[in-house]
Amino acid sequence: MTPKEQRFVEEFLIDLDPKAAALRAGYSATTAAKKAFSWVGNSRVKPHVFNAVQQAKAERTERVKMDSDAVLERLVRIMETSIGDFIKISEDGLPSYNFKNTTPEQIAAIGALQIDMVESAGDHSRTRKIKLTLPDKLKTLELIGKHVNVQAFKDKLEIGVDDPLAELMRMVDGRTRGIPGGHSAHERR
C-alpha cells in the first residue's frame, strides 16, 4: 500500500466520508469525487485499500469496545431513562430531586445538568434553580428503529417487482398493454 493510500485509510476513519478522506490524503478533487467511494465500498476496485479499511474499522471497534450491540444497548438505556428517575413531585405539587438512588446508567443518560444557587445548611442543601436535560426521545427512538430495521423509520420504501400494487401502477400509467379498455401512449396517437 502506498503512503497516500495509507493516509486515505487513516483519514476515512475520522468521519467515514470517502471523498473528504481522499481530499485530506492528497488526492485530486476529481479522483476523490469519482473513485473514493468505490475504494471503501467495492473490494474489487482496490482490494488492498478496502481490506485495510475493514481491518482498521475492526481494530477501532475492539479498541473502543463499542460495537453495534453496545450502541443499541446505550440507546435503549437512554430511551428507558425518564425525568421521573431524578425528579419527584411532592403532595403539594412542588418538584424535588434526589440523585442518591440513581444508577450510573441513568446518570450517563443525562444530556445536561445545571444547578444554580445552592445554599447549604448542615446536612441539607436548598437549590433555587435546577435544569436537567435528557436526550431527544424521538431521535433516540428513531435510531433504535433504524438499528433494528423497523419499517416505519426507513427513509425510502422499496417496492419489489412482484408487488401487486407496483404491477398495477405500471399497468395504469399506460405503458403496459392488456388492460381492458386501456391503451398505451403509442396506440393513442
N, CA and C atoms as a LAMMPS dump frame, in Angstrom:
ITEM: TIMESTEP
0
ITEM: NUMBER OF ATOMS
567
ITEM: BOX BOUNDS ff ff ff
-5.0000000000000000e+02 5.0000000000000000e+02
-5.0000000000000000e+02 5.0000000000000000e+02
-5.0000000000000000e+02 5.0000000000000000e+02
ITEM: ATOMS id mol type element x y z
1 1 1 N 0.846 -1.167 0
2 1 2 C 0 0 0
3 1 3 C 0.896 1.236 0
4 2 1 N 0.521 2.204 -0.814
5 2 2 C 1.315 3.424 -0.884
6 2 3 C 1.062 4.289 0.353
7 3 1 N 1.97 5.202 0.653
8 3 2 C 1.748 6.111 1.789
9 3 3 C 0.45 6.928 1.636
10 4 1 N 0.132 7.311 0.415
11 4 2 C -1.089 8.083 0.179
12 4 3 C -2.332 7.235 0.459
13 5 1 N -2.29 5.966 0.072
14 5 2 C -3.418 5.071 0.348
15 5 3 C -3.561 4.835 1.858
16 6 1 N -2.422 4.682 2.55
17 6 2 C -2.468 4.502 3.997
18 6 3 C -3.058 5.738 4.668
19 7 1 N -2.684 6.899 4.176
20 7 2 C -3.24 8.153 4.73
21 7 3 C -4.736 8.219 4.475
22 8 1 N -5.166 7.753 3.299
23 8 2 C -6.6 7.72 2.995
24 8 3 C -7.338 6.864 4.02
25 9 1 N -6.799 5.699 4.337
26 9 2 C -7.441 4.805 5.314
27 9 3 C -7.552 5.517 6.662
28 10 1 N -6.474 6.155 7.101
29 10 2 C -6.487 6.869 8.382
30 10 3 C -7.497 8.008 8.373
31 11 1 N -7.545 8.748 7.29
32 11 2 C -8.477 9.879 7.177
33 11 3 C -9.922 9.401 7.088
34 12 1 N -10.145 8.288 6.438
35 12 2 C -11.504 7.752 6.305
36 12 3 C -12.101 7.433 7.671
37 13 1 N -11.291 6.926 8.583
38 13 2 C -11.788 6.57 9.914
39 13 3 C -12.24 7.783 10.72
40 14 1 N -11.821 8.961 10.354
41 14 2 C -12.207 10.168 11.095
42 14 3 C -13.707 10.423 10.982
43 15 1 N -14.221 10.4 9.755
44 15 2 C -15.638 10.756 9.569
45 15 3 C -16.38 9.82 8.622
46 16 1 N -15.722 8.776 8.151
47 16 2 C -16.298 7.795 7.224
48 16 3 C -16.829 8.439 5.945
49 17 1 N -16.192 9.513 5.543
50 17 2 C -16.558 10.217 4.313
51 17 3 C -15.433 9.992 3.305
52 18 1 N -15.658 9.093 2.333
53 18 2 C -14.573 8.737 1.404
54 18 3 C -14.039 9.924 0.599
55 19 1 N -14.93 10.786 0.134
56 19 2 C -14.484 11.925 -0.676
57 19 3 C -13.62 12.868 0.157
58 20 1 N -14.087 13.213 1.349
59 20 2 C -13.311 14.107 2.207
60 20 3 C -11.986 13.469 2.609
61 21 1 N -12.002 12.184 2.886
62 21 2 C -10.774 11.474 3.265
63 21 3 C -9.761 11.496 2.124
64 22 1 N -10.241 11.291 0.913
65 22 2 C -9.344 11.309 -0.244
66 22 3 C -8.727 12.693 -0.435
67 23 1 N -9.528 13.725 -0.266
68 23 2 C -9.005 15.093 -0.386
69 23 3 C -7.956 15.361 0.7
70 24 1 N -8.245 14.974 1.924
71 24 2 C -7.292 15.198 3.022
72 24 3 C -6.018 14.373 2.837
73 25 1 N -6.15 13.231 2.16
74 25 2 C -4.976 12.383 1.92
75 25 3 C -4.137 12.873 0.748
76 26 1 N -4.629 13.87 0.025
77 26 2 C -3.84 14.456 -1.059
78 26 3 C -4.267 14.066 -2.458
79 27 1 N -5.387 13.388 -2.615
80 27 2 C -5.873 13.052 -3.947
81 27 3 C -6.55 14.269 -4.562
82 28 1 N -6.63 14.292 -5.873
83 28 2 C -7.272 15.409 -6.561
84 28 3 C -8.776 15.378 -6.316
85 29 1 N -9.411 16.52 -6.529
86 29 2 C -10.865 16.614 -6.337
87 29 3 C -11.59 15.657 -7.278
88 30 1 N -11.088 15.505 -8.493
89 30 2 C -11.713 14.609 -9.466
90 30 3 C -11.623 13.158 -8.999
91 31 1 N -10.44 12.748 -8.576
92 31 2 C -10.263 11.376 -8.081
93 31 3 C -11.108 11.142 -6.848
94 32 1 N -11.121 12.109 -5.94
95 32 2 C -11.902 11.979 -4.71
96 32 3 C -13.385 11.82 -5.031
97 33 1 N -13.879 12.61 -5.971
98 33 2 C -15.304 12.573 -6.297
99 33 3 C -15.699 11.314 -7.06
100 34 1 N -14.817 10.843 -7.933
101 34 2 C -15.191 9.739 -8.82
102 34 3 C -14.793 8.358 -8.311
103 35 1 N -13.755 8.257 -7.489
104 35 2 C -13.23 6.932 -7.164
105 35 3 C -13.235 6.556 -5.694
106 36 1 N -13.211 7.515 -4.788
107 36 2 C -13.026 7.204 -3.366
108 36 3 C -14.134 6.319 -2.801
109 37 1 N -15.373 6.53 -3.238
110 37 2 C -16.468 5.706 -2.729
111 37 3 C -16.261 4.234 -3.081
112 38 1 N -15.74 3.97 -4.265
113 38 2 C -15.538 2.569 -4.663
114 38 3 C -14.391 1.921 -3.896
115 39 1 N -13.439 2.698 -3.402
116 39 2 C -12.332 2.123 -2.644
117 39 3 C -12.807 1.506 -1.335
118 40 1 N -13.841 2.093 -0.728
119 40 2 C -14.328 1.576 0.556
120 40 3 C -15.57 0.707 0.394
121 41 1 N -16.203 0.757 -0.763
122 41 2 C -17.448 0.026 -0.949
123 41 3 C -17.371 -1.163 -1.88
124 42 1 N -16.244 -1.342 -2.567
125 42 2 C -16.141 -2.422 -3.538
126 42 3 C -14.769 -3.071 -3.383
127 43 1 N -14.766 -4.294 -2.931
128 43 2 C -13.49 -4.969 -2.664
129 43 3 C -12.711 -5.292 -3.93
130 44 1 N -13.309 -5.121 -5.112
131 44 2 C -12.613 -5.47 -6.354
132 44 3 C -11.84 -4.3 -6.953
133 45 1 N -12.184 -3.062 -6.572
134 45 2 C -11.535 -1.899 -7.176
135 45 3 C -10.107 -1.748 -6.666
136 46 1 N -9.944 -1.586 -5.375
137 46 2 C -8.626 -1.539 -4.729
138 46 3 C -8.713 -2.453 -3.518
139 47 1 N -8.579 -3.754 -3.743
140 47 2 C -8.807 -4.694 -2.641
141 47 3 C -7.915 -4.443 -1.426
142 48 1 N -6.691 -4.017 -1.648
143 48 2 C -5.794 -3.776 -0.517
144 48 3 C -6.263 -2.589 0.323
145 49 1 N -6.836 -1.561 -0.307
146 49 2 C -7.369 -0.413 0.427
147 49 3 C -8.658 -0.818 1.135
148 50 1 N -9.522 -1.519 0.429
149 50 2 C -10.77 -1.995 1.019
150 50 3 C -10.487 -2.834 2.265
151 51 1 N -9.554 -3.786 2.146
152 51 2 C -9.205 -4.66 3.271
153 51 3 C -8.576 -3.873 4.428
154 52 1 N -7.75 -2.875 4.093
155 52 2 C -7.129 -2.057 5.141
156 52 3 C -8.192 -1.255 5.901
157 53 1 N -9.194 -0.75 5.185
158 53 2 C -10.292 -0.02 5.831
159 53 3 C -11.068 -0.959 6.745
160 54 1 N -11.408 -2.148 6.256
161 54 2 C -12.145 -3.116 7.069
162 54 3 C -11.348 -3.491 8.318
163 55 1 N -10.057 -3.723 8.156
164 55 2 C -9.191 -4.076 9.281
165 55 3 C -9.11 -2.931 10.295
166 56 1 N -8.944 -1.714 9.803
167 56 2 C -8.84 -0.553 10.695
168 56 3 C -10.141 -0.337 11.462
169 57 1 N -11.281 -0.538 10.801
170 57 2 C -12.57 -0.396 11.487
171 57 3 C -12.741 -1.469 12.557
172 58 1 N -12.329 -2.693 12.259
173 58 2 C -12.417 -3.785 13.23
174 58 3 C -11.51 -3.513 14.433
175 59 1 N -10.31 -3.009 14.185
176 59 2 C -9.391 -2.677 15.272
177 59 3 C -9.945 -1.56 16.138
178 60 1 N -10.561 -0.571 15.511
179 60 2 C -11.153 0.53 16.273
180 60 3 C -12.308 0.025 17.135
181 61 1 N -13.14 -0.839 16.577
182 61 2 C -14.252 -1.408 17.339
183 61 3 C -13.733 -2.148 18.562
184 62 1 N -12.685 -2.915 18.38
185 62 2 C -12.084 -3.657 19.503
186 62 3 C -11.474 -2.69 20.513
187 63 1 N -10.812 -1.662 20.04
188 63 2 C -10.133 -0.712 20.917
189 63 3 C -11.113 0.069 21.795
190 64 1 N -12.203 0.526 21.208
191 64 2 C -13.158 1.344 21.968
192 64 3 C -14.245 0.505 22.634
193 65 1 N -14.27 -0.773 22.344
194 65 2 C -15.275 -1.681 22.916
195 65 3 C -16.696 -1.187 22.634
196 66 1 N -16.922 -0.685 21.445
197 66 2 C -18.237 -0.172 21.092
198 66 3 C -18.618 -0.74 19.73
199 67 1 N -19.392 -1.819 19.765
200 67 2 C -19.889 -2.385 18.526
201 67 3 C -21.375 -2.054 18.403
202 68 1 N -22.042 -2.605 17.412
203 68 2 C -23.443 -2.256 17.185
204 68 3 C -24.33 -2.681 18.348
205 69 1 N -23.999 -3.785 19.006
206 69 2 C -24.774 -4.197 20.184
207 69 3 C -24.633 -3.172 21.311
208 70 1 N -23.423 -2.695 21.528
209 70 2 C -23.19 -1.709 22.588
210 70 3 C -23.93 -0.409 22.293
211 71 1 N -23.943 -0.011 21.033
212 71 2 C -24.67 1.203 20.643
213 71 3 C -26.16 1.029 20.908
214 72 1 N -26.707 -0.102 20.503
215 72 2 C -28.132 -0.345 20.715
216 72 3 C -28.459 -0.408 22.21
217 73 1 N -27.633 -1.061 22.996
218 73 2 C -27.862 -1.117 24.441
219 73 3 C -27.859 0.284 25.05
220 74 1 N -26.933 1.128 24.625
221 74 2 C -26.869 2.502 25.139
222 74 3 C -28.109 3.286 24.732
223 75 1 N -28.545 3.122 23.513
224 75 2 C -29.76 3.804 23.067
225 75 3 C -30.982 3.363 23.871
226 76 1 N -31.072 2.079 24.148
227 76 2 C -32.201 1.571 24.933
228 76 3 C -32.156 2.151 26.346
229 77 1 N -30.976 2.226 26.957
230 77 2 C -30.872 2.818 28.294
231 77 3 C -31.297 4.276 28.282
232 78 1 N -30.9 5.006 27.248
233 78 2 C -31.325 6.405 27.123
234 78 3 C -32.841 6.479 26.999
235 79 1 N -33.407 5.607 26.171
236 79 2 C -34.852 5.609 25.954
237 79 3 C -35.61 5.293 27.232
238 80 1 N -35.082 4.393 28.053
239 80 2 C -35.765 3.979 29.275
240 80 3 C -35.591 4.963 30.424
241 81 1 N -34.639 5.885 30.317
242 81 2 C -34.433 6.865 31.381
243 81 3 C -35.504 7.943 31.278
244 82 1 N -36.083 8.251 32.425
245 82 2 C -37.184 9.198 32.489
246 82 3 C -36.848 10.332 33.443
247 83 1 N -37.462 11.458 33.249
248 83 2 C -37.276 12.581 34.165
249 83 3 C -37.714 12.175 35.568
250 84 1 N -38.66 11.236 35.644
251 84 2 C -39.125 10.733 36.925
252 84 3 C -38.065 9.964 37.697
253 85 1 N -36.985 9.568 37.031
254 85 2 C -35.88 8.911 37.723
255 85 3 C -35.107 9.894 38.593
256 86 1 N -35.261 11.188 38.33
257 86 2 C -34.484 12.217 39.015
258 86 3 C -35.344 13.19 39.825
259 87 1 N -36.535 13.462 39.336
260 87 2 C -37.403 14.475 39.941
261 87 3 C -38.633 13.793 40.52
262 88 1 N -38.982 14.147 41.733
263 88 2 C -40.204 13.655 42.378
264 88 3 C -41.101 14.858 42.655
265 89 1 N -42.4 14.643 42.509
266 89 2 C -43.375 15.701 42.777
267 89 3 C -44.02 15.411 44.132
268 90 1 N -43.93 16.372 45.028
269 90 2 C -44.494 16.189 46.369
270 90 3 C -46.008 16.351 46.333
271 91 1 N -46.65 16.07 47.466
272 91 2 C -48.107 16.192 47.549
273 91 3 C -48.578 17.617 47.297
274 92 1 N -47.75 18.599 47.625
275 92 2 C -48.139 19.984 47.386
276 92 3 C -47.795 20.455 45.967
277 93 1 N -47.322 19.517 45.124
278 93 2 C -47.075 19.824 43.715
279 93 3 C -45.708 20.407 43.41
280 94 1 N -44.833 20.464 44.387
281 94 2 C -43.511 21.032 44.154
282 94 3 C -42.514 19.936 43.776
283 95 1 N -41.667 20.229 42.805
284 95 2 C -40.674 19.22 42.409
285 95 3 C -39.493 19.208 43.385
286 96 1 N -38.937 18.032 43.569
287 96 2 C -37.699 17.903 44.33
288 96 3 C -36.841 16.867 43.615
289 97 1 N -35.568 16.919 43.86
290 97 2 C -34.684 15.967 43.208
291 97 3 C -33.824 15.257 44.248
292 98 1 N -33.392 14.073 43.871
293 98 2 C -32.509 13.294 44.727
294 98 3 C -31.737 12.349 43.814
295 99 1 N -30.446 12.53 43.759
296 99 2 C -29.617 11.707 42.887
297 99 3 C -28.976 10.53 43.63
298 100 1 N -29.312 10.345 44.905
299 100 2 C -28.681 9.284 45.694
300 100 3 C -28.986 7.893 45.158
301 101 1 N -30.185 7.674 44.666
302 101 2 C -30.587 6.334 44.231
303 101 3 C -30.478 6.12 42.721
304 102 1 N -29.927 7.065 42.011
305 102 2 C -29.803 6.895 40.562
306 102 3 C -28.629 5.991 40.239
307 103 1 N -28.8 5.232 39.179
308 103 2 C -27.756 4.303 38.747
309 103 3 C -26.756 5.028 37.847
310 104 1 N -25.576 4.474 37.674
311 104 2 C -24.617 5.078 36.731
312 104 3 C -25.192 5.176 35.308
313 105 1 N -26.006 4.195 34.905
314 105 2 C -26.612 4.231 33.575
315 105 3 C -27.574 5.406 33.444
316 106 1 N -28.346 5.681 34.519
317 106 2 C -29.263 6.821 34.482
318 106 3 C -28.489 8.128 34.429
319 107 1 N -27.443 8.231 35.218
320 107 2 C -26.618 9.442 35.202
321 107 3 C -26.004 9.638 33.816
322 108 1 N -25.555 8.54 33.192
323 108 2 C -24.955 8.633 31.861
324 108 3 C -25.961 9.093 30.813
325 109 1 N -27.257 8.896 31.076
326 109 2 C -28.287 9.287 30.107
327 109 3 C -28.644 10.76 30.189
328 110 1 N -28.115 11.476 31.172
329 110 2 C -28.411 12.907 31.292
330 110 3 C -27.673 13.657 30.193
331 111 1 N -28.418 14.464 29.45
332 111 2 C -27.8 15.268 28.397
333 111 3 C -27.067 16.469 28.981
334 112 1 N -27.693 17.15 29.947
335 112 2 C -27.084 18.313 30.593
336 112 3 C -27.718 18.494 31.968
337 113 1 N -26.93 18.99 32.89
338 113 2 C -27.413 19.259 34.236
339 113 3 C -26.794 20.569 34.691
340 114 1 N -27.64 21.499 35.082
341 114 2 C -27.167 22.792 35.557
342 114 3 C -27.861 23.086 36.882
343 115 1 N -27.076 23.316 37.928
344 115 2 C -27.623 23.648 39.241
345 115 3 C -27.078 25.013 39.629
346 116 1 N -27.978 25.944 39.921
347 116 2 C -27.588 27.302 40.29
348 116 3 C -28.043 27.617 41.706
349 117 1 N -27.261 28.434 42.397
350 117 2 C -27.604 28.983 43.704
351 117 3 C -27.914 27.895 44.739
352 118 1 N -26.927 27.123 45.094
353 118 2 C -27.079 26.102 46.123
354 118 3 C -26.747 26.728 47.479
355 119 1 N -27.659 26.582 48.418
356 119 2 C -27.44 27.059 49.782
357 119 3 C -27.303 25.844 50.684
358 120 1 N -26.263 25.771 51.477
359 120 2 C -26.055 24.632 52.378
360 120 3 C -26.275 25.065 53.81
361 121 1 N -26.958 24.185 54.557
362 121 2 C -27.164 24.403 55.984
363 121 3 C -27.073 23.039 56.661
364 122 1 N -25.925 22.724 57.179
365 122 2 C -25.746 21.433 57.839
366 122 3 C -25.791 20.299 56.836
367 123 1 N -26.681 19.31 57.08
368 123 2 C -26.814 18.152 56.197
369 123 3 C -27.739 18.42 55.017
370 124 1 N -28.374 19.553 54.977
371 124 2 C -29.356 19.852 53.933
372 124 3 C -28.846 20.954 53.009
373 125 1 N -29.244 20.858 51.754
374 125 2 C -28.95 21.937 50.809
375 125 3 C -30.234 22.294 50.085
376 126 1 N -30.321 23.512 49.688
377 126 2 C -31.515 24.005 49.001
378 126 3 C -31.086 24.604 47.672
379 127 1 N -31.75 24.202 46.641
380 127 2 C -31.419 24.679 45.312
381 127 3 C -32.5 25.629 44.835
382 128 1 N -32.101 26.74 44.315
383 128 2 C -33.048 27.713 43.781
384 128 3 C -33.426 27.393 42.332
385 129 1 N -32.497 26.806 41.6
386 129 2 C -32.757 26.537 40.182
387 129 3 C -31.998 25.284 39.758
388 130 1 N -32.7 24.38 39.075
389 130 2 C -32.06 23.183 38.52
390 130 3 C -32.585 22.992 37.104
391 131 1 N -31.691 22.695 36.209
392 131 2 C -32.083 22.43 34.818
393 131 3 C -31.493 21.076 34.438
394 132 1 N -32.379 20.138 34.128
395 132 2 C -31.996 18.782 33.762
396 132 3 C -32.504 18.517 32.355
397 133 1 N -31.616 18.138 31.478
398 133 2 C -31.989 17.879 30.095
399 133 3 C -31.648 16.436 29.748
400 134 1 N -32.625 15.729 29.184
401 134 2 C -32.409 14.37 28.696
402 134 3 C -32.334 14.411 27.18
403 135 1 N -31.68 13.439 26.569
404 135 2 C -31.613 13.405 25.105
405 135 3 C -33.004 13.343 24.477
406 136 1 N -33.084 13.763 23.235
407 136 2 C -34.332 13.766 22.47
408 136 3 C -34.834 12.328 22.319
409 137 1 N -35.98 12.038 22.928
410 137 2 C -36.523 10.67 22.912
411 137 3 C -36.952 10.241 21.515
412 138 1 N -37.509 11.158 20.732
413 138 2 C -37.929 10.785 19.375
414 138 3 C -36.73 10.416 18.508
415 139 1 N -35.664 11.187 18.625
416 139 2 C -34.452 10.873 17.861
417 139 3 C -33.865 9.541 18.321
418 140 1 N -33.875 9.314 19.636
419 140 2 C -33.366 8.051 20.17
420 140 3 C -34.203 6.884 19.656
421 141 1 N -35.518 7.05 19.687
422 141 2 C -36.413 6.003 19.198
423 141 3 C -36.198 5.755 17.706
424 142 1 N -35.98 6.822 16.946
425 142 2 C -35.721 6.674 15.509
426 142 3 C -34.429 5.893 15.273
427 143 1 N -33.383 6.203 16.03
428 143 2 C -32.117 5.482 15.873
429 143 3 C -32.275 4.011 16.228
430 144 1 N -33.027 3.722 17.284
431 144 2 C -33.28 2.329 17.647
432 144 3 C -34.049 1.65 16.524
433 145 1 N -35.074 2.327 16.013
434 145 2 C -35.893 1.763 14.931
435 145 3 C -35.085 1.461 13.69
436 146 1 N -34.17 2.347 13.333
437 146 2 C -33.313 2.089 12.171
438 146 3 C -32.356 0.939 12.447
439 147 1 N -31.882 0.855 13.676
440 147 2 C -30.919 -0.185 14.03
441 147 3 C -31.546 -1.572 13.977
442 148 1 N -32.801 -1.681 14.385
443 148 2 C -33.46 -2.979 14.395
444 148 3 C -34.357 -3.16 13.173
445 149 1 N -34.223 -2.269 12.19
446 149 2 C -34.895 -2.366 10.9
447 149 3 C -36.42 -2.307 11.01
448 150 1 N -36.92 -1.349 11.793
449 150 2 C -38.357 -1.106 11.853
450 150 3 C -38.736 -0.346 10.579
451 151 1 N -39.663 -0.876 9.809
452 151 2 C -40.008 -0.308 8.507
453 151 3 C -40.503 1.143 8.606
454 152 1 N -41.091 1.516 9.734
455 152 2 C -41.623 2.876 9.876
456 152 3 C -40.527 3.934 9.842
457 153 1 N -39.272 3.545 10.074
458 153 2 C -38.195 4.51 10.13
459 153 3 C -37.316 4.494 8.882
460 154 1 N -37.728 3.786 7.849
461 154 2 C -36.951 3.768 6.614
462 154 3 C -37.155 5.08 5.871
463 155 1 N -36.056 5.638 5.343
464 155 2 C -36.149 6.858 4.553
465 155 3 C -36.821 6.59 3.217
466 156 1 N -36.603 5.4 2.666
467 156 2 C -37.194 5.023 1.388
468 156 3 C -37.884 3.687 1.567
469 157 1 N -39.034 3.54 0.986
470 157 2 C -39.723 2.266 0.998
471 157 3 C -39.454 1.6 -0.339
472 158 1 N -38.844 0.442 -0.312
473 158 2 C -38.515 -0.262 -1.536
474 158 3 C -39.652 -1.202 -1.883
475 159 1 N -40.104 -1.11 -3.122
476 159 2 C -41.193 -1.956 -3.594
477 159 3 C -40.622 -2.951 -4.575
478 160 1 N -40.87 -4.21 -4.321
479 160 2 C -40.359 -5.26 -5.194
480 160 3 C -41.144 -5.348 -6.485
481 161 1 N -40.554 -5.99 -7.48
482 161 2 C -41.184 -6.143 -8.783
483 161 3 C -42.428 -7.013 -8.684
484 162 1 N -42.432 -7.962 -7.776
485 162 2 C -43.562 -8.859 -7.67
486 162 3 C -44.687 -8.276 -6.8
487 163 1 N -44.561 -7.027 -6.399
488 163 2 C -45.574 -6.362 -5.591
489 163 3 C -46.804 -6.086 -6.457
490 164 1 N -47.984 -6.558 -6.067
491 164 2 C -49.18 -6.369 -6.89
492 164 3 C -49.517 -4.902 -7.119
493 165 1 N -49.325 -4.043 -6.103
494 165 2 C -49.622 -2.627 -6.269
495 165 3 C -48.675 -1.989 -7.285
496 166 1 N -47.406 -2.333 -7.224
497 166 2 C -46.439 -1.793 -8.179
498 166 3 C -46.796 -2.244 -9.591
499 167 1 N -47.196 -3.497 -9.731
500 167 2 C -47.59 -4.011 -11.051
501 167 3 C -48.814 -3.262 -11.568
502 168 1 N -49.792 -3.034 -10.71
503 168 2 C -50.983 -2.297 -11.105
504 168 3 C -50.632 -0.872 -11.5
505 169 1 N -49.729 -0.238 -10.761
506 169 2 C -49.314 1.133 -11.088
507 169 3 C -48.674 1.182 -12.475
508 170 1 N -47.849 0.187 -12.796
509 170 2 C -47.236 0.146 -14.123
510 170 3 C -48.299 -0.018 -15.199
511 171 1 N -49.303 -0.816 -14.91
512 171 2 C -50.361 -1.058 -15.9
513 171 3 C -51.21 0.194 -16.098
514 172 1 N -51.5 0.907 -15.031
515 172 2 C -52.367 2.077 -15.103
516 172 3 C -51.689 3.241 -15.807
517 173 1 N -50.39 3.354 -15.696
518 173 2 C -49.735 4.517 -16.294
519 173 3 C -49.684 4.454 -17.818
520 174 1 N -50.223 3.393 -18.417
521 174 2 C -50.355 3.344 -19.869
522 174 3 C -49.185 2.732 -20.59
523 175 1 N -48.172 2.289 -19.871
524 175 2 C -47.023 1.701 -20.552
525 175 3 C -47.189 0.204 -20.754
526 176 1 N -48.165 -0.4 -20.12
527 176 2 C -48.367 -1.835 -20.246
528 176 3 C -49.68 -2.077 -20.969
529 177 1 N -49.636 -2.902 -21.947
530 177 2 C -50.857 -3.225 -22.682
531 177 3 C -51.595 -4.341 -21.963
532 178 1 N -52.824 -4.528 -22.316
533 178 2 C -53.556 -5.659 -21.792
534 178 3 C -54.62 -5.282 -20.779
535 179 1 N -54.769 -4.008 -20.466
536 179 2 C -55.837 -3.597 -19.564
537 179 3 C -57.093 -3.45 -20.409
538 180 1 N -58.194 -4.08 -20.001
539 180 2 C -59.434 -3.951 -20.786
540 180 3 C -59.801 -2.484 -20.932
541 181 1 N -59.967 -2.046 -22.156
542 181 2 C -60.328 -0.664 -22.432
543 181 3 C -59.184 0.302 -22.332
544 182 1 N -58.004 -0.161 -21.967
545 182 2 C -56.846 0.725 -21.81
546 182 3 C -56.004 0.73 -23.063
547 183 1 N -55.3 1.816 -23.257
548 183 2 C -54.426 1.942 -24.444
549 183 3 C -53.075 2.496 -24.007
550 184 1 N -52.045 2.07 -24.654
551 184 2 C -50.73 2.624 -24.364
552 184 3 C -50.629 3.971 -25.054
553 185 1 N -49.621 4.753 -24.675
554 185 2 C -49.423 6.074 -25.262
555 185 3 C -49.215 5.955 -26.764
556 186 1 N -48.559 4.887 -27.235
557 186 2 C -48.307 4.679 -28.657
558 186 3 C -49.596 4.431 -29.406
559 187 1 N -50.523 3.693 -28.833
560 187 2 C -51.773 3.347 -29.505
561 187 3 C -52.724 4.541 -29.595
562 188 1 N -52.589 5.534 -28.712
563 188 2 C -53.5 6.683 -28.724
564 188 3 C -53.176 7.67 -29.837
565 189 1 N -52.046 7.584 -30.44
566 189 2 C -51.666 8.552 -31.462
567 189 3 C -52.318 8.293 -32.782
